[in-house]
Amino acid sequence: MNKKIVNMLFSDMCCSECKSDFTEDSVFVLRKEKNLTVIQVICQHCGKSFGIALLGGCDEKDLASAAPSDVALQIQEGPDAICYDDVIDAHNFFKNLDEKWEQYIPENLKKNL
């Protein structure tokens, strides 16, 4: 994925801090791998960093006939926001773990504890 495609994806987006539009200079390609580009978006007006986004591979020829609204990043529906009851449930879950809690962690992940 080249920088032109990445810029196209962010062309209709703006900074949530200062509302300035992102420019070509706002997008930094940090690393490229097969079918994966690691990028960082930084507002050129206020300097707010929007972290790193991981994008799958894409061919420029596939985007040649696409409308900008077809390739722009869209906000996706997600799970409901966390409520007070969720926090209490999580607290009770962790509070009630016994000393054998590690038995629920897969063996291949235990080495990272």
Beta strands, then each sheet from edge to edge (+ up, - down):
strand 1: 27-33
strand 2: 36-42
strand 3: 49-56
sheet 1: 1+ 2- 3+
end
